[in-house]
Amino acid sequence: MEEFDIEFVKLKNGIHRFEYQINRSFFDFFKNQEIIAADVQVLAVLNKLDNMIQVDIDGLGTLGFTCDRCLGGVNYPVKSQFKVIYHLNSVENKTDEATEVNLDIMYLSGSQFKLNIGESVYQSFLSTIPFVKRCDDVEGQQCNEEMLERLDSLEDSKESSNETDPRWEELKKLLNKKEK
């Protein structure tokens, strides 16, 4: 994740822009197995001041998942915004400061000369991941009809074969004897 290292001591006070192209390997680094594809542009705008650094992270693109319904691939459009504030020459003493959503506060000691925004970029996309992922939720995509028909036929065949395994019958007899 060295490409997300920013040596802030070399930067003058003011605004600096960093652009990144994110693909699946980025999410693999964080061991995220839900995301099967990624094509995201990230813009990190760093505003360096004397005693702090503010980084605004904006991402736009698509993340690919496996559909929970038909197991096909589905690409969700994503847009994320995240803000990180780095306090320079500080010791962490307040933990309740980050009450605003999509805000992270970090403390850097005087000996640190660079920061890595990779984890913050990753966190900015965590809130964009839908809990239930379905092809039908994305405009222009539909679930694989062939797979849905197979699932329906399996469910129908399971319902029609309501035969109980004989081993369960024997266990029920033992349970009934114990209750008596």
N, C-alpha and C positions, 0 to 999 in steps of 0.2 A: 504494500500500500504506500510505497514511497512517493508515488505520483501525487498523493494528496498531502505531502509534507509542504509546509509553507514556512520558509525561514523569515520570520517577521522582523528580525533585527536588521535585515538588509533593506527593509522597506521604509520609505519616508512616510511621515504622517500624511494621511489622506486616503483616498479611495483607490482600490486596486481590484482588478477583475481577473478571475481564473475560470476557464471553461474546461469541462470534462465530458467525455463520451463514456457512458456506462453500458456494459454488456453483462451477460450472465456470469462471467468469471468474477465480477465484482461481488455479486450476491453469493457465489460459491465460497469466496473467501470468508464470509460471515456464516457459512454453513447453513444457508437458507435453501431448503430443498423444495419449497413451494414454488419458487420462481424458476420456470424452465426456459425462459427467454427474456431478454431485456434489450431495449434500444432507447436510451434516455440521454438527453442533453441536460447537463447541469451547469448552472452559472453560479459561482460563488463571488459575491461582492464583499470585499474586506475593507472595512473602514478603520484605519489605525489611528488611535489617539495616544496621548502621552501615557495614560494609565490603564487603557483598555483597548481591546480590539473587538469590533462587532462584525460578525460574518452573517450575511443573509444568503441562504442557499435556496435557489429556485430550480426545480426540475420539471421537465416536460418530455413525454414520450410514451412508450408502451411497455408493459410488463406482461409476459406470457405465463399462463397457469394451465393446469389440467382441470377441465370442466368436471365438477362434482357429479354431474348428471350422466353425461355420455362418455366421459374420459377422453374427450378430444381436446386439442389445444385451443385455448381462447386467449386473445390478446386484449388486455384492458388498457384503455388510455389512462395515463396518470399525470397528475399535476401536483407538485408538492412545494411547500414553503416552510422553511425552518430558519430559526435565528439562534445563533450561538454568541454568547458574550464571554470573552476571555479577560479576566482581571489580571493585569500585569503586576509583578512584584508583590503578590498577595499570598496570604495564608487562608485556606478555606475556613470560614468561621460562621457562615450563615448557610443553612441548608434549605430553608423555606423560601428563598428568593424566587425560584422559578415557578411561580404560580400561573403565569401566562402559558396557554397552550402553544406547543411548537416552539418552546424557548428552552435553551439549555445554558447554564452558567458554569464556566470552568475557571479554575484558578491556576495561574502559572507563576512559578517561583522566579526569582531573579536570575537563576542559573540556566533557565530554559531559553533556547534561542530559536526554536521552531515549534510549530504545532501541526497536528495531523487532523484534517477535517473528514477523513474517510468514514469514521464511525458516525459522525453527525450527518453526513450525506446518507448513509444507510438508514439511520433513524428517521430521516425525513420521509423515507418511502414506506416505513412500517405502517404508518397510519393510513396509507392509500391502499393497502392490501385488503380486498373484500373478504369477509368471513365466509360467505358462500359464493363460489365461483361458478357461474353458469354462462354458457354461450348466449342464451336468450337475453341476458342482461346487457349485452353489448350490441349496439345498433349495427345491423348488417351481418350479424353472425347468428347461425342457428345450430342447435344440437344435431349431432349425427343421427338421422332417422333410422338407419340400419341398426345402429347400436341400441337405440331406444326400443325398437321392435324386438330385438334379441332379449333385452332385459325383461320386457313384458311377457314374452313367451316363457322365459325361465320362471318368472313369478307365477304364471298360470299353471305351469307343469308342477310347481312346488305345491300349490294349493290343491291341485287335483289328486296328488299322491299324499293323502293325509294318513297313510299307514304309519302306525307307531312301531318303533323298533322293539322287537320282543324282549330285549334286555331291559328296557324301561318297565315293561309289564312285570317282570320278575322283581325289579326293585320296588315297584309300587306294592306288590304282595308282601314283601319284607317290611315295608313301612307300615302297612295296615296291621300286620301281626304285632308290631312293636306298640302301636297305639292301643291295641286291645289289651 
